[in-house]
Amino acid sequence: MSVNLVSNVYLDENSARIRAKLVPWEGYQRAGLVTSEELALIKKVDRQPRAKTESILLSDGQTYALLYLRLLKKLTRDDTVSCILVLVGDALADHDERIPLFTRSVESDPELPYTPLLKTLEAQDEFVQLKAAQLLTVLLAAEPASLPTHVLTPFLTTLASFVQYSSGTVNNKRDIGVQCLEALLARPECRKAVWVNTGIIHGLVEILKHKPSPQMSYQVAFCFWLLSFEEDVSEQIDKKYDIIPLLVGVAQTAVKEKVIRVVVATFRNLITKAPSANLPAMLVAQLLPFSKNLAARKFSDEDILEDVCFLRDELSVRFESLTTYDEYSSELSSGHLSWTPVHESDAFWKDNATKLNDNDHEQLKILIKLLKESTDPIVLAVAVHDVGQYVKHYERGKKAVTDLGAKTRAMELMTDKNPDVRYRALLSVQLLVSQPWVTV
């Protein structure tokens, strides 16, 4: 795990500035914060040419790893902490073999190497926070032992705050936070810990919703790809976060092949790990025609075509086995109602209206939940239309929808700002109030 895998211009520019800055190490010695031995060691590498520092680290790497971590543990000034963090980063840059020098420091002090770095995450200085996050990620990703919960949990809480979406042209915290997650999610224990951190998942979803750059789209999709290797994640992620239509949209608008590659690979994992949870939603999101379109394209990466053909074939088999009501059920369960042919087919409603009553009106309740909670005008228009069709073709349905609050909601939608929602609500309310009341 290289330091360079978590980097951006902000870190690079500030690190260069900090390297040239004078730190009053002698003052710290006079104040009793730094020993004479520590001062002698730090003076050998502070603001020295890289070649000289490399020579020193070659022979005394373990000594300096412990020195830097102990200084971080006892010093608190942001400018000094910045300097130490840069020294640590420089020691690790292009030298992954030095990472164990830091992870082994626990043998000298059980609080090392992570407690001092976690402390620096609480600094007010943004550079200190981000540099500490970079270094923590490098060490945790390479840690040979199981990651301690008391380290991983607070670090992920910090990363959750980093990836929360906020508007603006530059957001270094979001950029670094996503890169840190990319690196950490390679570890299964991190995937499990991230999955239960709803702030992180919500933050990643919000980033994709706001049409990020191709690079950020790739990085966030890469995080979801890694998460999808966990079976429980694959079973629940679309139900909780509506991720499938979002990723379909990302792939459809992608200008970079690598974005399509990682999204398609994610879909393959979702099908492989939890087909029953994801195939219906994929069909509703029109992934089948999109995968057929992708299969006809030329890609430089052959793995993309293999995954695309897998998606196409699995979705085709599923689609061919569906009845018309299965299609409607899949659409209803996904929450993405649209004007597919079944909604306006009298024959469909005549044959299937009563099926909404099965299992204690399970699917009718889902329909009415969408009617009450959705903010999408298309979903609202289709849902209020379907309630009207249910009542029209099932004479005992009026009491059920009234008891579940659908009549009141339909009347509210008669004044909705969207003209199609208003029109569909009017038609539905006419059906609700014009037919004779039939008790159950």
C-alpha positions in Angstrom: 0.0 0.0 0.0 1.8 3.1 -1.2 1.4 6.6 0.2 0.9 7.8 -3.4 -2.4 5.8 -3.6 -3.9 8.4 -1.3 -2.9 11.8 -2.5 -4.0 15.0 -4.0 -2.6 18.4 -5.0 -3.5 20.0 -1.7 -1.5 17.5 0.3 1.5 17.8 -2.1 1.6 21.6 -2.1 1.2 21.9 1.6 3.8 19.2 2.3 6.3 21.1 0.2 5.6 24.3 2.1 6.0 22.6 5.4 9.3 20.9 4.5 10.9 24.4 4.2 9.4 25.7 7.4 11.6 26.2 10.5 10.4 24.4 13.6 11.7 25.7 17.0 13.0 22.2 18.2 15.4 23.8 20.6 12.6 25.6 22.3 10.8 22.3 22.8 13.9 20.9 24.4 14.2 23.9 26.8 10.5 23.4 27.7 11.2 19.8 28.5 9.0 18.5 25.7 11.8 17.0 23.7 14.9 15.2 25.1 18.4 16.1 24.0 18.6 12.7 22.3 15.4 13.3 20.4 16.6 16.8 19.4 19.8 15.3 18.0 17.9 12.8 15.9 15.4 15.2 14.6 18.0 17.8 13.6 19.7 15.2 11.4 16.7 14.9 9.1 14.8 18.2 9.5 15.0 20.2 6.3 17.8 18.1 5.0 18.3 16.9 1.3 16.3 13.8 0.5 19.5 11.8 -0.3 20.9 12.5 3.2 17.6 11.6 4.9 17.3 8.4 2.8 20.8 7.4 3.9 20.0 7.9 7.6 16.7 6.0 7.3 18.4 3.1 5.6 20.5 2.4 8.7 18.2 3.8 11.5 14.7 3.4 10.1 13.2 1.8 13.2 14.7 4.4 15.5 13.1 7.2 13.4 9.7 5.4 13.1 9.6 5.3 17.0 10.9 8.9 17.2 8.2 10.3 14.9 5.4 8.4 16.6 6.5 9.4 20.1 6.7 13.1 19.1 3.2 12.9 17.7 2.1 11.4 21.0 3.4 14.3 23.1 3.4 17.4 20.9 0.2 19.3 20.0 0.9 22.5 18.0 -0.5 22.1 14.5 2.6 23.5 12.8 4.9 21.1 14.6 2.5 18.1 14.1 2.3 19.0 10.4 6.1 18.8 10.2 6.2 15.4 11.9 3.4 14.0 9.6 5.3 15.2 6.6 8.5 13.4 7.8 6.5 10.2 8.3 5.0 10.5 4.8 8.4 11.2 3.3 9.9 8.2 5.0 7.1 5.9 3.5 7.0 7.5 0.1 8.3 4.9 -2.5 9.3 2.7 0.4 6.5 0.3 1.3 9.1 -1.9 3.0 9.3 0.7 5.8 5.6 0.3 6.7 6.4 -2.6 9.2 8.8 -0.2 11.0 5.7 1.7 12.1 3.3 -1.1 12.6 5.8 -3.0 14.7 6.1 0.0 17.1 3.3 -1.6 19.1 5.9 -3.9 20.5 7.5 -0.9 22.2 4.3 0.9 23.2 0.7 -0.5 23.0 -0.6 2.9 22.0 1.6 3.0 18.9 1.3 3.5 16.0 -2.4 4.4 15.9 -3.4 6.4 19.0 -1.2 9.4 18.1 -2.5 9.5 14.6 -6.1 9.2 15.7 -5.5 12.1 18.1 -4.3 14.3 15.2 -7.5 13.7 13.3 -9.2 15.9 15.9 -7.0 18.9 15.0 -8.6 22.0 13.6 -6.1 22.3 10.8 -7.3 20.6 7.6 -3.9 19.6 6.4 -3.2 17.8 9.7 -6.5 15.9 9.5 -6.0 14.9 5.9 -2.3 13.9 6.3 -3.1 11.9 9.4 -5.9 10.1 7.4 -3.6 9.3 4.6 -1.0 7.8 6.9 -3.6 5.9 9.0 -4.9 4.4 5.8 -1.4 3.3 4.6 -0.7 1.6 8.0 -4.1 0.0 8.5 -4.3 -1.3 4.9 -0.9 -3.1 5.4 -1.4 -4.1 9.1 -0.7 -7.8 9.3 -2.8 -8.3 12.5 -6.6 -7.9 12.8 -7.5 -4.3 12.9 -8.4 -3.1 16.4 -12.0 -1.9 16.7 -11.0 1.0 18.9 -8.9 2.3 16.0 -11.0 1.4 13.0 -14.4 2.6 14.3 -13.4 6.2 15.2 -11.4 6.4 11.9 -14.4 5.4 9.9 -16.5 7.9 11.7 -14.0 10.6 10.6 -14.1 9.3 7.0 -17.9 9.4 7.1 -17.7 13.2 7.9 -15.1 13.6 5.0 -17.4 12.0 2.4 -20.6 13.8 3.2 -21.6 15.7 0.1 -21.4 19.4 0.0 -21.5 21.7 -3.0 -18.3 23.5 -4.1 -15.7 23.2 -6.7 -13.0 21.9 -4.4 -13.5 19.5 -1.5 -10.2 18.0 -0.3 -11.8 16.1 2.5 -14.2 14.3 0.2 -11.4 13.5 -2.3 -9.1 12.0 0.4 -11.9 10.3 2.3 -13.0 8.4 -0.8 -9.4 7.4 -1.6 -8.9 6.1 2.0 -12.0 4.0 1.6 -10.8 2.6 -1.7 -7.7 1.3 0.1 -9.3 0.1 3.3 -12.2 -1.8 1.6 -9.8 -4.3 0.2 -9.9 -5.8 3.7 -13.0 -7.9 4.5 -13.1 -6.7 8.1 -13.2 -3.1 6.8 -16.0 -3.9 4.4 -18.1 -5.2 7.3 -17.3 -2.2 9.5 -18.0 0.3 6.6 -21.3 -1.4 5.8 -22.7 -0.7 9.3 -21.5 2.9 9.1 -24.5 4.4 7.4 -22.9 7.8 7.2 -20.3 6.5 4.8 -22.7 4.6 2.6 -25.1 7.6 2.5 -22.2 9.9 1.7 -21.0 7.8 -1.2 -24.6 7.6 -2.6 -25.0 11.3 -2.4 -21.7 11.9 -4.3 -23.0 9.8 -7.2 -26.3 11.6 -7.2 -24.6 14.9 -7.8 -22.9 13.9 -11.1 -19.2 14.0 -10.0 -16.2 14.0 -12.2 -15.4 10.7 -14.1 -12.5 10.0 -11.7 -14.7 10.5 -8.6 -17.5 8.4 -10.2 -14.9 5.6 -10.8 -13.5 5.8 -7.2 -17.0 5.7 -5.6 -18.1 2.9 -7.8 -14.9 1.1 -6.9 -15.9 1.4 -3.3 -19.3 -0.2 -4.0 -17.6 -2.9 -6.1 -15.4 -3.9 -3.1 -18.4 -3.8 -0.7 -20.4 -6.0 -3.1 -18.0 -8.9 -2.3 -19.9 -9.3 1.0 -23.0 -11.4 0.7 -25.0 -9.5 3.3 -24.2 -6.2 1.6 -25.2 -7.5 -1.8 -28.5 -8.7 -0.3 -29.4 -5.4 1.3 -27.7 -2.5 -0.5 -30.3 -1.9 -3.2 -33.2 -2.2 -0.9 -31.7 0.3 1.6 -30.0 2.7 -0.8 -31.6 2.2 -4.2 -28.1 1.7 -5.7 -28.9 -0.2 -8.9 -30.7 2.5 -10.8 -28.1 5.0 -9.6 -25.2 2.9 -10.9 -27.1 2.2 -14.2 -27.3 6.0 -14.7 -23.6 6.4 -13.9 -22.7 3.8 -16.5 -25.1 5.2 -19.1 -23.5 8.6 -18.9 -19.9 7.5 -18.4 -17.3 8.9 -20.7 -14.5 6.7 -19.4 -14.3 3.0 -20.0 -13.0 2.3 -16.5 -16.2 3.7 -15.0 -18.3 1.2 -17.1 -15.9 -1.6 -16.1 -16.3 -1.1 -12.4 -20.1 -0.6 -12.5 -20.6 -3.8 -14.6 -18.3 -5.7 -12.2 -20.4 -4.5 -9.3 -23.5 -5.7 -11.0 -21.9 -9.1 -11.6 -21.1 -9.4 -7.9 -24.7 -8.4 -6.9 -26.1 -11.1 -9.2 -23.6 -13.7 -8.1 -24.0 -13.0 -4.4 -27.7 -12.3 -4.1 -29.6 -12.9 -7.4 -33.1 -12.9 -6.0 -32.5 -9.5 -4.2 -31.1 -7.8 -7.3 -32.3 -9.2 -10.6 -35.8 -7.8 -10.3 -34.5 -4.3 -9.6 -32.0 -4.6 -12.5 -34.9 -5.5 -14.9 -36.9 -2.5 -13.6 -33.9 -0.2 -14.1 -33.7 -1.4 -17.8 -30.3 -3.0 -17.3 -31.2 -5.7 -19.8 -31.5 -3.5 -22.9 -28.5 -1.5 -21.7 -26.4 -4.7 -21.3 -27.4 -5.7 -24.8 -26.2 -2.3 -26.1 -22.9 -2.7 -24.2 -22.4 -6.2 -25.6 -22.3 -4.7 -29.1 -19.6 -2.2 -28.2 -15.9 -2.5 -28.7 -13.9 -2.4 -25.4 -10.1 -2.3 -25.0 -10.6 -4.4 -21.8 -11.9 -7.9 -22.6 -13.0 -8.4 -19.0 -15.7 -5.8 -19.5 -17.3 -7.8 -22.4 -17.2 -11.0 -20.3 -19.0 -9.3 -17.4 -21.5 -7.6 -19.8 -22.4 -10.9 -21.5 -22.8 -12.4 -18.0 -25.3 -9.7 -17.1 -27.1 -9.9 -20.4 -27.5 -13.7 -20.2 -28.6 -13.8 -16.5 -31.1 -11.0 -17.0 -32.5 -12.6 -20.2 -33.1 -15.8 -18.4 -34.9 -14.0 -15.6 -36.9 -11.9 -18.0 -38.1 -14.9 -20.0 -39.3 -16.6 -16.8 -41.4 -13.6 -15.6 -45.1 -13.4 -15.8 -46.7 -10.0 -16.4 -47.6 -9.8 -12.7 -44.1 -10.8 -11.7 -42.9 -7.7 -13.7 -45.4 -5.5 -11.9 -44.3 -7.0 -8.5 -40.6 -6.3 -9.3 -41.4 -2.8 -10.3 -43.4 -2.2 -7.2 -40.8 -3.7 -4.9 -38.1 -1.5 -6.5 -40.0 1.6 -5.8 -39.3 2.9 -9.4 -42.8 3.0 -10.9 -42.9 4.2 -14.5 -45.4 4.1 -17.3 -44.7 0.5 -18.4 -47.6 -1.0 -20.4 -49.1 -3.0 -17.4 -50.3 0.1 -15.6 -52.7 1.3 -18.3 -53.9 -2.2 -19.4 -57.5 -2.9 -18.4 -56.9 -6.6 -19.1 -54.0 -6.6 -16.6 -56.0 -5.0 -13.8 -59.0 -7.2 -14.5 -56.9 -10.3 -14.1 -54.6 -9.2 -11.3 -56.2 -6.5 -9.1 -57.1 -9.0 -6.4 -53.5 -10.2 -6.1 -52.6 -7.0 -4.3 -54.7 -8.5 -1.4 -52.4 -11.5 -0.9 -50.5 -11.8 2.3 -52.6 -9.3 4.2 -52.6 -6.8 1.4 -48.8 -6.8 1.3 -48.4 -5.3 -2.2 -51.2 -2.9 -1.8 -49.4 -1.5 1.3 -46.2 -1.2 -0.7 -48.1 0.8 -3.4 -49.7 3.1 -0.8 -46.4 3.6 0.9 -44.9 4.8 -2.4 -48.0 7.1 -2.8 -47.4 8.6 0.7 -43.6 8.8 0.7 -42.3 9.3 -2.8 -41.2 12.7 -4.0 -40.8 11.6 -7.6 -43.7 13.0 -9.7 -43.7 10.0 -12.1 -43.8 7.6 -9.2 -46.7 9.6 -7.6 -48.6 9.8 -10.9 -48.3 6.0 -11.5 -49.0 5.1 -7.9 -52.2 7.2 -7.7 -53.3 5.8 -11.0 -52.8 2.2 -9.8 -54.8 2.8 -6.7 -57.7 4.0 -8.9 -57.3 0.9 -11.1 -57.3 -1.4 -8.1 -60.6 0.1 -6.8 -62.1 0.1 -10.3 -61.4 -3.7 -10.8 -61.9 -4.9 -7.2 -65.2 -3.6 -5.9 -64.3 -4.3 -2.2 -61.1 -2.3 -2.6 -62.4 1.1 -1.6 -62.6 0.3 2.1 -59.1 -1.2 2.1 -57.4 1.8 0.4 -59.4 4.3 2.6 -58.4 2.5 5.8 -54.7 2.6 4.6 -54.9 6.3 4.0 -54.7 6.2 0.2 -58.0 8.1 -0.3 -56.8 11.1 1.8 -53.4 11.1 0.0 -55.0 11.0 -3.4 -57.2 14.0 -2.5 -54.1 15.9 -1.4 -52.4 15.1 -4.7 -55.2 16.9 -6.6 -53.4 20.1 -5.7 -49.9 18.9 -6.4 -47.6 21.2 -8.3 -47.1 18.6 -11.1 -49.9 18.7 -13.7 -49.8 15.0 -14.5 -49.9 14.1 -10.8 -52.9 16.4 -10.4 -54.7 14.9 -13.4 -54.1 11.2 -12.3 -55.1 12.0 -8.7 -58.4 13.6 -10.0 -59.2 10.4 -12.0 -58.4 8.2 -9.1 -60.5 10.2 -6.6 -63.4 10.1 -9.1 -63.2 6.3 -8.9 -62.9 6.3 -5.2 -66.0 8.5 -4.6 -68.3 7.6 -7.5 -68.6 3.8 -7.0 -70.9 2.4 -4.3 -69.3 1.5 -1.1 -68.9 -2.2 -0.7 -67.9 -3.4 2.8 -65.5 -6.3 3.3 
